[in-house]
Amino acid sequence: MPIMRLTRLRRPFPLLLLGLLLNCAASADDTFIIGVDTHLMNKNTSPAKALQLLQAAGVDSVRDDAYWSSAEPRRGLMKIEPSWRTYLDQTQEHQLRPLLVLGYGNPFYDNYAKPRKPIVRDAYGNYVSFVTRQLSDNVDFYEIWNEWDKENPVNPAFAKDYSVMVEEASKRIRANQRPMVILAGAVTSQGMDLGFADRLVESGILNYVDGLSLHPYVHCRSDERNTPENWIAWLRRINEDLKDKSKNKTAVPLYLTEMGWPSNEGRCGGNEKIQAAFLARSFFLAQTVPNIKGMWWNGLLNDGPDNTDPEQNFGLLNQDLSIKQAYLTLKAISPTLHEFRYDVEKSREIDSQYLLRFARGSDQIMVAWTAGYPRSIKIDATSVLGGNVHYIDTREPQKGLVDSGIPWICNEGRCSAQVPIDDFPKIITLGTRPALFALP
């Protein structure tokens, strides 16, 4: 093994440099996408302040709706709303990559009917062509329809009609010179459980789009799935099912374009602290499934003032743009999500303890929490460290990286420490591994 490593290091410098550049490009392409559903593009108020807050939090992408009924307000008359232009201009200014949903029906075509009939499907295709052509310089992702399965997740013909529409719409989008990521599905939790997502993959939909989008909400599930840990266990099973249905049994690229936990009082919710803890845990757990390419939190703002209604309390911010703890937590964890890569070999999930290891080159960290009672765990450093353990506690995200006051205890070149963990992940600095053993 040492001889093989030395031989590889003797490659000509230009080839070595090319390899490094290719590795960097691959890493950039593999960067996990942190997204947020904004629901701002169809409003006449300026989105600038809200989008500025998202940029400050390290968000990459924003998802919103390009309504067919807005783009075609009269039969055969196409237009782009001024508010769309304003919104998209602001996303570029704040370095946010837009994802637009193409759908929701039009009153002039069977009264908002889904495009199942050829005449409606052709009209939908004309709208898709117009919008994507007009906005080709401003949009990075398109999602074909939203939650088609919600009406009927079990009928194979219903899934087949959607697949036909996706094939036609994707060809129209691909006609644009600028490459765009095309997603399809937007499958609800019920559709995932009842086989709608399976039927889409079996139909060959991935021959036309770049990924399958899912909306895996579980906050109101009564089967004990409504924690991040049970959520990811369920998603892993869904992921394996989709892989089995796919061509050549390969992993399906998954985009969680809507996901979140509400902060309402009572049914299906928790307080703002629980929402923030669940946000951090779900974002980190999503990275443990390599083919999950990103997750879009729904949504940016609370939708209303009723603190007992789950649907009104998903926001990272309150309606007046005041900050909730979930926003601060996302801001604290986004650098780790962007810069570090999950190390499956060194990660552990033991009972209710989650000890996830991540690496950035030779830099090593552990993200640790428990879904049970608070406890103390032993952690090992990856190099000899003096002084105290440093970590980011997502319970107090505004403090950033702090000195815990807990000393590293080192014997014979190995260092360890006892660190308390609870339901909020701690991002613990483990030091630097020798370069020879660092992850690429």
Secondary structure, 3 states (H helix, E strand, C coil): CHHHHHHHHCCCHHHHHHHHHHHHHHHHHCCCEEEEECCCCCCCCCCHHHHHHHHHCCCCEEEEEEEHHHHCCECCECCCCHHHHHHHHHHHHCCCEEEEEEECCCCCCCCCCCCCCHHHHHHHHHHHHHHHHHCCCCCCEEEECCCHHHCCCCCHHHHHHHHHHHHHHHHHHHCCCCCCEEEEEEEEHHHHHCCHHHHHHHCCHHHCCCEEEEECCCCCCCCCCCCHHHHHHHHHHHHHHHHHHCHHHCCCCEEEEEECCCCCCCCCCCCHHHHHHHHHHHHHHHCCCCCEEEEEEECCECCCCCCCCHHHCCCCECCCCCECHHHHHHHHHHHHHHHCEEEEEEEEEECCEEEEEEEECCEEEEEEEECCCCEEEEEECCCCCCCEEEEEECCCHHHCEEEEEEECEEECCEEEEEEEECCCCEEEEEEECCHHHCCC
